[in-house]
Amino acid sequence: MSYFFWLSIALLVSTLIFYAIFAGLIYYWHEKKTTVVVVPLLFTFEFFSIGFLVICLITLLIQSSPDILKLISN
């Protein structure tokens, strides 16, 4: 479970950095006040969901790799 914990912490930090940079860029070129908050949130959620799925797959592979290696070696 420690793999999942550390990878999720890294994902949260990278998501916050992604949101801050994206919100800064949108604020620089914004046309309406609502786009400053809503548009970065939508793209940040997409970034987070893809990252979370990748973390889940990596964690499952790491956790089940000893069993997979046993099956391959037999």
Secondary structure, 3 states (H helix, E strand, C coil): CHHHHHHHHHHHHHHHHHHHHHHHHHHHCCCCCCHHHHHHHHHHHHHHHHHHHHHHHHHHHHHHHHHHHHHHHC
